[in-house]
């Protein structure tokens, strides 16, 4: 219980730190797709933070896993953002070295988040608790995949758009 409570407190700090990082990157980047993606992840991290905070507070009061905890968060919209930028000139600006560095740092954050939530899930015995951490790990995994996609996008927007547009043409 105490170990998981500490891990939950750590997760809270983590979500807050990530959100600040994403907001700062959204302000810095000139690439519209990158800007929108960083803002979206920041919003999603805020939602996770608020959910974890409620859970943390309830758990602290009751000294046990609370009876009611939301087991759903909105599906990540990050992947859709890059695709929606297709055809917009502002999205075709190559990412700067700083943008790429930020995306790679974010990839590390999300990978650590996946590992943390997966570990918490494995340590849990309560099915609701397991489901909760599994859900959070899943969302962080979505962020990780979207960020890898963004890394590819920032490195070579023209090829990235070609691949996206091609996959739309052949029905895949």
Rosetta constraint file for C-alpha pairs under 8 A:
AtomPair CA 1 CA 5 HARMONIC 6.02 0.50
AtomPair CA 1 CA 64 HARMONIC 7.76 0.50
AtomPair CA 2 CA 6 HARMONIC 6.12 0.50
AtomPair CA 3 CA 7 HARMONIC 6.19 0.50
AtomPair CA 4 CA 8 HARMONIC 6.01 0.50
AtomPair CA 4 CA 120 HARMONIC 6.86 0.50
AtomPair CA 5 CA 9 HARMONIC 6.24 0.50
AtomPair CA 5 CA 56 HARMONIC 7.41 0.50
AtomPair CA 6 CA 10 HARMONIC 6.14 0.50
AtomPair CA 7 CA 11 HARMONIC 6.05 0.50
AtomPair CA 7 CA 120 HARMONIC 7.61 0.50
AtomPair CA 8 CA 12 HARMONIC 6.20 0.50
AtomPair CA 8 CA 52 HARMONIC 7.31 0.50
AtomPair CA 8 CA 56 HARMONIC 6.78 0.50
AtomPair CA 9 CA 13 HARMONIC 6.41 0.50
AtomPair CA 9 CA 56 HARMONIC 7.35 0.50
AtomPair CA 10 CA 14 HARMONIC 6.06 0.50
AtomPair CA 11 CA 15 HARMONIC 6.12 0.50
AtomPair CA 11 CA 52 HARMONIC 7.81 0.50
AtomPair CA 11 CA 113 HARMONIC 7.87 0.50
AtomPair CA 11 CA 116 HARMONIC 7.86 0.50
AtomPair CA 12 CA 16 HARMONIC 6.31 0.50
AtomPair CA 12 CA 49 HARMONIC 5.83 0.50
AtomPair CA 12 CA 52 HARMONIC 6.35 0.50
AtomPair CA 12 CA 53 HARMONIC 6.83 0.50
AtomPair CA 13 CA 17 HARMONIC 6.08 0.50
AtomPair CA 14 CA 18 HARMONIC 6.04 0.50
AtomPair CA 15 CA 19 HARMONIC 6.09 0.50
AtomPair CA 15 CA 45 HARMONIC 5.71 0.50
AtomPair CA 15 CA 46 HARMONIC 7.18 0.50
AtomPair CA 15 CA 48 HARMONIC 7.03 0.50
AtomPair CA 15 CA 49 HARMONIC 5.64 0.50
AtomPair CA 16 CA 20 HARMONIC 6.36 0.50
AtomPair CA 16 CA 45 HARMONIC 7.38 0.50
AtomPair CA 16 CA 46 HARMONIC 7.22 0.50
AtomPair CA 16 CA 49 HARMONIC 6.60 0.50
AtomPair CA 17 CA 21 HARMONIC 6.26 0.50
AtomPair CA 18 CA 22 HARMONIC 6.15 0.50
AtomPair CA 18 CA 42 HARMONIC 7.39 0.50
AtomPair CA 18 CA 45 HARMONIC 7.19 0.50
AtomPair CA 18 CA 106 HARMONIC 7.88 0.50
AtomPair CA 18 CA 109 HARMONIC 7.25 0.50
AtomPair CA 19 CA 23 HARMONIC 6.17 0.50
AtomPair CA 19 CA 41 HARMONIC 7.51 0.50
AtomPair CA 19 CA 42 HARMONIC 4.59 0.50
AtomPair CA 19 CA 43 HARMONIC 7.51 0.50
AtomPair CA 19 CA 45 HARMONIC 5.72 0.50
AtomPair CA 19 CA 46 HARMONIC 6.56 0.50
AtomPair CA 20 CA 24 HARMONIC 6.18 0.50
AtomPair CA 20 CA 42 HARMONIC 7.40 0.50
AtomPair CA 21 CA 25 HARMONIC 6.24 0.50
AtomPair CA 22 CA 26 HARMONIC 6.08 0.50
AtomPair CA 22 CA 38 HARMONIC 5.09 0.50
AtomPair CA 22 CA 39 HARMONIC 6.53 0.50
AtomPair CA 22 CA 41 HARMONIC 6.88 0.50
AtomPair CA 22 CA 42 HARMONIC 5.38 0.50
AtomPair CA 23 CA 27 HARMONIC 6.39 0.50
AtomPair CA 23 CA 38 HARMONIC 6.56 0.50
AtomPair CA 23 CA 39 HARMONIC 6.02 0.50
AtomPair CA 23 CA 42 HARMONIC 6.06 0.50
AtomPair CA 24 CA 28 HARMONIC 6.36 0.50
AtomPair CA 25 CA 29 HARMONIC 6.04 0.50
AtomPair CA 25 CA 35 HARMONIC 7.27 0.50
AtomPair CA 25 CA 38 HARMONIC 6.53 0.50
AtomPair CA 25 CA 99 HARMONIC 7.67 0.50
AtomPair CA 25 CA 102 HARMONIC 6.98 0.50
AtomPair CA 26 CA 34 HARMONIC 7.09 0.50
AtomPair CA 26 CA 35 HARMONIC 4.38 0.50
AtomPair CA 26 CA 36 HARMONIC 7.00 0.50
AtomPair CA 26 CA 37 HARMONIC 7.81 0.50
AtomPair CA 26 CA 38 HARMONIC 5.15 0.50
AtomPair CA 26 CA 39 HARMONIC 5.78 0.50
AtomPair CA 27 CA 35 HARMONIC 7.06 0.50
AtomPair CA 28 CA 35 HARMONIC 7.96 0.50
AtomPair CA 29 CA 34 HARMONIC 6.69 0.50
AtomPair CA 29 CA 35 HARMONIC 5.88 0.50
AtomPair CA 29 CA 99 HARMONIC 6.22 0.50
AtomPair CA 30 CA 34 HARMONIC 7.80 0.50
AtomPair CA 30 CA 35 HARMONIC 7.07 0.50
AtomPair CA 30 CA 93 HARMONIC 7.93 0.50
AtomPair CA 30 CA 95 HARMONIC 7.98 0.50
AtomPair CA 31 CA 35 HARMONIC 6.07 0.50
AtomPair CA 31 CA 90 HARMONIC 6.36 0.50
AtomPair CA 31 CA 91 HARMONIC 5.69 0.50
AtomPair CA 31 CA 92 HARMONIC 7.57 0.50
AtomPair CA 31 CA 93 HARMONIC 5.82 0.50
AtomPair CA 31 CA 94 HARMONIC 7.30 0.50
AtomPair CA 31 CA 95 HARMONIC 6.44 0.50
AtomPair CA 32 CA 36 HARMONIC 6.07 0.50
AtomPair CA 32 CA 90 HARMONIC 5.73 0.50
AtomPair CA 32 CA 91 HARMONIC 5.20 0.50
AtomPair CA 33 CA 37 HARMONIC 6.02 0.50
AtomPair CA 33 CA 81 HARMONIC 6.88 0.50
AtomPair CA 33 CA 82 HARMONIC 5.73 0.50
AtomPair CA 33 CA 85 HARMONIC 6.22 0.50
AtomPair CA 33 CA 90 HARMONIC 7.82 0.50
AtomPair CA 33 CA 91 HARMONIC 5.25 0.50
AtomPair CA 34 CA 38 HARMONIC 6.07 0.50
AtomPair CA 34 CA 91 HARMONIC 7.93 0.50
AtomPair CA 34 CA 99 HARMONIC 7.85 0.50
AtomPair CA 34 CA 150 HARMONIC 7.36 0.50
AtomPair CA 35 CA 39 HARMONIC 6.29 0.50
AtomPair CA 36 CA 40 HARMONIC 6.12 0.50
AtomPair CA 36 CA 81 HARMONIC 6.93 0.50
AtomPair CA 37 CA 41 HARMONIC 6.24 0.50
AtomPair CA 37 CA 78 HARMONIC 5.75 0.50
AtomPair CA 37 CA 81 HARMONIC 6.29 0.50
AtomPair CA 37 CA 82 HARMONIC 7.30 0.50
AtomPair CA 38 CA 42 HARMONIC 6.14 0.50
AtomPair CA 39 CA 43 HARMONIC 6.30 0.50
AtomPair CA 40 CA 44 HARMONIC 6.29 0.50
AtomPair CA 40 CA 77 HARMONIC 7.15 0.50
AtomPair CA 40 CA 78 HARMONIC 6.21 0.50
AtomPair CA 41 CA 45 HARMONIC 6.03 0.50
AtomPair CA 41 CA 76 HARMONIC 7.98 0.50
AtomPair CA 41 CA 78 HARMONIC 6.71 0.50
AtomPair CA 41 CA 143 HARMONIC 7.30 0.50
AtomPair CA 42 CA 46 HARMONIC 6.20 0.50
AtomPair CA 43 CA 47 HARMONIC 6.44 0.50
AtomPair CA 44 CA 48 HARMONIC 6.40 0.50
AtomPair CA 44 CA 76 HARMONIC 7.17 0.50
AtomPair CA 45 CA 49 HARMONIC 6.06 0.50
AtomPair CA 46 CA 50 HARMONIC 6.21 0.50
AtomPair CA 47 CA 51 HARMONIC 6.26 0.50
AtomPair CA 47 CA 73 HARMONIC 7.67 0.50
AtomPair CA 48 CA 52 HARMONIC 6.03 0.50
AtomPair CA 48 CA 73 HARMONIC 7.69 0.50
AtomPair CA 48 CA 136 HARMONIC 7.79 0.50
AtomPair CA 49 CA 53 HARMONIC 5.97 0.50
AtomPair CA 50 CA 54 HARMONIC 6.31 0.50
AtomPair CA 51 CA 55 HARMONIC 6.26 0.50
AtomPair CA 51 CA 70 HARMONIC 7.51 0.50
AtomPair CA 52 CA 56 HARMONIC 5.90 0.50
AtomPair CA 53 CA 57 HARMONIC 6.11 0.50
AtomPair CA 54 CA 58 HARMONIC 6.12 0.50
AtomPair CA 55 CA 59 HARMONIC 5.91 0.50
AtomPair CA 55 CA 66 HARMONIC 7.18 0.50
AtomPair CA 55 CA 69 HARMONIC 6.68 0.50
AtomPair CA 56 CA 60 HARMONIC 6.07 0.50
AtomPair CA 57 CA 61 HARMONIC 6.33 0.50
AtomPair CA 58 CA 62 HARMONIC 6.09 0.50
AtomPair CA 58 CA 65 HARMONIC 7.89 0.50
AtomPair CA 58 CA 66 HARMONIC 6.13 0.50
AtomPair CA 59 CA 63 HARMONIC 5.25 0.50
AtomPair CA 59 CA 64 HARMONIC 5.35 0.50
AtomPair CA 59 CA 65 HARMONIC 5.56 0.50
AtomPair CA 59 CA 66 HARMONIC 5.88 0.50
AtomPair CA 60 CA 64 HARMONIC 7.49 0.50
AtomPair CA 62 CA 66 HARMONIC 7.09 0.50
AtomPair CA 65 CA 126 HARMONIC 7.99 0.50
AtomPair CA 65 CA 129 HARMONIC 7.14 0.50
AtomPair CA 69 CA 132 HARMONIC 7.98 0.50
AtomPair CA 70 CA 132 HARMONIC 7.80 0.50
AtomPair CA 71 CA 128 HARMONIC 7.90 0.50
AtomPair CA 71 CA 131 HARMONIC 6.98 0.50
AtomPair CA 71 CA 132 HARMONIC 5.44 0.50
AtomPair CA 71 CA 135 HARMONIC 7.08 0.50
AtomPair CA 72 CA 132 HARMONIC 7.95 0.50
AtomPair CA 72 CA 135 HARMONIC 7.10 0.50
AtomPair CA 73 CA 135 HARMONIC 7.97 0.50
AtomPair CA 75 CA 139 HARMONIC 7.32 0.50
AtomPair CA 76 CA 139 HARMONIC 6.64 0.50
AtomPair CA 76 CA 142 HARMONIC 6.78 0.50
AtomPair CA 76 CA 143 HARMONIC 7.31 0.50
AtomPair CA 77 CA 81 HARMONIC 6.66 0.50
AtomPair CA 78 CA 82 HARMONIC 7.24 0.50
AtomPair CA 78 CA 143 HARMONIC 7.05 0.50
AtomPair CA 78 CA 146 HARMONIC 6.28 0.50
AtomPair CA 79 CA 83 HARMONIC 6.87 0.50
AtomPair CA 79 CA 146 HARMONIC 5.41 0.50
AtomPair CA 80 CA 84 HARMONIC 6.02 0.50
AtomPair CA 81 CA 85 HARMONIC 6.52 0.50
AtomPair CA 82 CA 86 HARMONIC 7.12 0.50
AtomPair CA 82 CA 150 HARMONIC 7.56 0.50
AtomPair CA 83 CA 164 HARMONIC 7.28 0.50
AtomPair CA 85 CA 91 HARMONIC 6.06 0.50
AtomPair CA 86 CA 91 HARMONIC 7.40 0.50
AtomPair CA 86 CA 161 HARMONIC 6.46 0.50
AtomPair CA 87 CA 91 HARMONIC 7.80 0.50
AtomPair CA 88 CA 92 HARMONIC 6.94 0.50
AtomPair CA 89 CA 93 HARMONIC 7.21 0.50
AtomPair CA 91 CA 157 HARMONIC 7.98 0.50
AtomPair CA 92 CA 157 HARMONIC 5.72 0.50
AtomPair CA 92 CA 158 HARMONIC 7.11 0.50
AtomPair CA 93 CA 157 HARMONIC 7.54 0.50
AtomPair CA 94 CA 154 HARMONIC 5.55 0.50
AtomPair CA 94 CA 155 HARMONIC 6.73 0.50
AtomPair CA 94 CA 156 HARMONIC 6.91 0.50
AtomPair CA 94 CA 157 HARMONIC 6.43 0.50
AtomPair CA 95 CA 99 HARMONIC 5.56 0.50
AtomPair CA 95 CA 100 HARMONIC 6.42 0.50
AtomPair CA 95 CA 154 HARMONIC 4.53 0.50
AtomPair CA 95 CA 155 HARMONIC 6.52 0.50
AtomPair CA 96 CA 100 HARMONIC 6.35 0.50
AtomPair CA 96 CA 154 HARMONIC 7.83 0.50
AtomPair CA 97 CA 101 HARMONIC 6.05 0.50
AtomPair CA 98 CA 102 HARMONIC 6.05 0.50
AtomPair CA 99 CA 103 HARMONIC 6.22 0.50
AtomPair CA 99 CA 154 HARMONIC 7.74 0.50
AtomPair CA 100 CA 104 HARMONIC 6.15 0.50
AtomPair CA 100 CA 151 HARMONIC 6.36 0.50
AtomPair CA 100 CA 154 HARMONIC 6.79 0.50
AtomPair CA 100 CA 155 HARMONIC 7.62 0.50
AtomPair CA 101 CA 105 HARMONIC 6.12 0.50
AtomPair CA 102 CA 106 HARMONIC 6.09 0.50
AtomPair CA 103 CA 107 HARMONIC 6.13 0.50
AtomPair CA 103 CA 147 HARMONIC 6.30 0.50
AtomPair CA 103 CA 148 HARMONIC 7.92 0.50
AtomPair CA 103 CA 150 HARMONIC 7.36 0.50
AtomPair CA 103 CA 151 HARMONIC 6.26 0.50
AtomPair CA 104 CA 108 HARMONIC 6.46 0.50
AtomPair CA 104 CA 147 HARMONIC 7.91 0.50
AtomPair CA 104 CA 151 HARMONIC 7.32 0.50
AtomPair CA 105 CA 109 HARMONIC 6.39 0.50
AtomPair CA 106 CA 110 HARMONIC 6.18 0.50
AtomPair CA 106 CA 144 HARMONIC 7.94 0.50
AtomPair CA 106 CA 147 HARMONIC 7.27 0.50
AtomPair CA 107 CA 111 HARMONIC 6.09 0.50
AtomPair CA 107 CA 144 HARMONIC 5.58 0.50
AtomPair CA 107 CA 147 HARMONIC 6.12 0.50
AtomPair CA 107 CA 148 HARMONIC 7.02 0.50
AtomPair CA 108 CA 112 HARMONIC 6.19 0.50
AtomPair CA 109 CA 113 HARMONIC 6.22 0.50
AtomPair CA 110 CA 114 HARMONIC 6.15 0.50
AtomPair CA 110 CA 140 HARMONIC 5.57 0.50
AtomPair CA 110 CA 141 HARMONIC 6.94 0.50
AtomPair CA 110 CA 143 HARMONIC 6.64 0.50
AtomPair CA 110 CA 144 HARMONIC 5.45 0.50
AtomPair CA 111 CA 115 HARMONIC 6.27 0.50
AtomPair CA 111 CA 140 HARMONIC 7.52 0.50
AtomPair CA 111 CA 141 HARMONIC 7.32 0.50
AtomPair CA 111 CA 144 HARMONIC 6.54 0.50
AtomPair CA 112 CA 116 HARMONIC 6.05 0.50
AtomPair CA 113 CA 117 HARMONIC 6.10 0.50
AtomPair CA 113 CA 137 HARMONIC 6.83 0.50
AtomPair CA 113 CA 140 HARMONIC 6.20 0.50
AtomPair CA 114 CA 118 HARMONIC 5.95 0.50
AtomPair CA 114 CA 136 HARMONIC 7.78 0.50
AtomPair CA 114 CA 137 HARMONIC 4.64 0.50
AtomPair CA 114 CA 138 HARMONIC 7.33 0.50
AtomPair CA 114 CA 140 HARMONIC 5.62 0.50
AtomPair CA 114 CA 141 HARMONIC 6.04 0.50
AtomPair CA 115 CA 119 HARMONIC 6.04 0.50
AtomPair CA 115 CA 137 HARMONIC 7.54 0.50
AtomPair CA 116 CA 120 HARMONIC 6.23 0.50
AtomPair CA 116 CA 137 HARMONIC 7.87 0.50
AtomPair CA 117 CA 121 HARMONIC 6.09 0.50
AtomPair CA 117 CA 133 HARMONIC 5.24 0.50
AtomPair CA 117 CA 134 HARMONIC 6.73 0.50
AtomPair CA 117 CA 136 HARMONIC 6.46 0.50
AtomPair CA 117 CA 137 HARMONIC 5.10 0.50
AtomPair CA 118 CA 122 HARMONIC 6.28 0.50
AtomPair CA 118 CA 133 HARMONIC 6.68 0.50
AtomPair CA 118 CA 134 HARMONIC 6.37 0.50
AtomPair CA 118 CA 137 HARMONIC 5.95 0.50
AtomPair CA 119 CA 123 HARMONIC 6.29 0.50
AtomPair CA 120 CA 124 HARMONIC 6.27 0.50
AtomPair CA 120 CA 130 HARMONIC 7.72 0.50
AtomPair CA 120 CA 133 HARMONIC 6.43 0.50
AtomPair CA 121 CA 129 HARMONIC 7.07 0.50
AtomPair CA 121 CA 130 HARMONIC 4.65 0.50
AtomPair CA 121 CA 131 HARMONIC 7.45 0.50
AtomPair CA 121 CA 132 HARMONIC 7.85 0.50
AtomPair CA 121 CA 133 HARMONIC 5.17 0.50
AtomPair CA 121 CA 134 HARMONIC 6.03 0.50
AtomPair CA 122 CA 130 HARMONIC 7.24 0.50
AtomPair CA 124 CA 129 HARMONIC 6.30 0.50
AtomPair CA 124 CA 130 HARMONIC 5.67 0.50
AtomPair CA 125 CA 129 HARMONIC 7.41 0.50
AtomPair CA 125 CA 130 HARMONIC 6.95 0.50
AtomPair CA 126 CA 130 HARMONIC 6.18 0.50
AtomPair CA 127 CA 131 HARMONIC 6.10 0.50
AtomPair CA 128 CA 132 HARMONIC 6.10 0.50
AtomPair CA 129 CA 133 HARMONIC 6.36 0.50
AtomPair CA 130 CA 134 HARMONIC 6.00 0.50
AtomPair CA 131 CA 135 HARMONIC 6.03 0.50
AtomPair CA 132 CA 136 HARMONIC 6.41 0.50
AtomPair CA 133 CA 137 HARMONIC 6.07 0.50
AtomPair CA 134 CA 138 HARMONIC 6.16 0.50
AtomPair CA 135 CA 139 HARMONIC 6.43 0.50
AtomPair CA 136 CA 140 HARMONIC 6.27 0.50
AtomPair CA 137 CA 141 HARMONIC 6.07 0.50
AtomPair CA 138 CA 142 HARMONIC 6.32 0.50
AtomPair CA 139 CA 143 HARMONIC 6.38 0.50
AtomPair CA 140 CA 144 HARMONIC 6.17 0.50
AtomPair CA 141 CA 145 HARMONIC 6.27 0.50
AtomPair CA 142 CA 146 HARMONIC 6.13 0.50
AtomPair CA 143 CA 147 HARMONIC 5.99 0.50
AtomPair CA 144 CA 148 HARMONIC 6.23 0.50
AtomPair CA 145 CA 149 HARMONIC 6.20 0.50
AtomPair CA 146 CA 150 HARMONIC 6.11 0.50
AtomPair CA 147 CA 151 HARMONIC 6.07 0.50
AtomPair CA 148 CA 152 HARMONIC 6.38 0.50
AtomPair CA 149 CA 153 HARMONIC 6.12 0.50
AtomPair CA 150 CA 154 HARMONIC 5.96 0.50
AtomPair CA 151 CA 155 HARMONIC 6.12 0.50
AtomPair CA 152 CA 156 HARMONIC 6.22 0.50
AtomPair CA 152 CA 157 HARMONIC 7.55 0.50
AtomPair CA 152 CA 160 HARMONIC 6.85 0.50
AtomPair CA 153 CA 157 HARMONIC 4.70 0.50
AtomPair CA 153 CA 159 HARMONIC 7.95 0.50
AtomPair CA 153 CA 160 HARMONIC 5.36 0.50
AtomPair CA 153 CA 161 HARMONIC 7.85 0.50
AtomPair CA 156 CA 160 HARMONIC 6.21 0.50
AtomPair CA 157 CA 161 HARMONIC 6.03 0.50
AtomPair CA 158 CA 162 HARMONIC 6.20 0.50
AtomPair CA 159 CA 163 HARMONIC 6.16 0.50
AtomPair CA 160 CA 164 HARMONIC 6.28 0.50
AtomPair CA 161 CA 165 HARMONIC 5.90 0.50
AtomPair CA 162 CA 166 HARMONIC 5.86 0.50
AtomPair CA 163 CA 167 HARMONIC 6.05 0.50
AtomPair CA 164 CA 168 HARMONIC 6.42 0.50
AtomPair CA 165 CA 169 HARMONIC 6.47 0.50
AtomPair CA 166 CA 170 HARMONIC 6.50 0.50
AtomPair CA 167 CA 171 HARMONIC 6.42 0.50
AtomPair CA 167 CA 172 HARMONIC 5.33 0.50
AtomPair CA 168 CA 172 HARMONIC 6.41 0.50
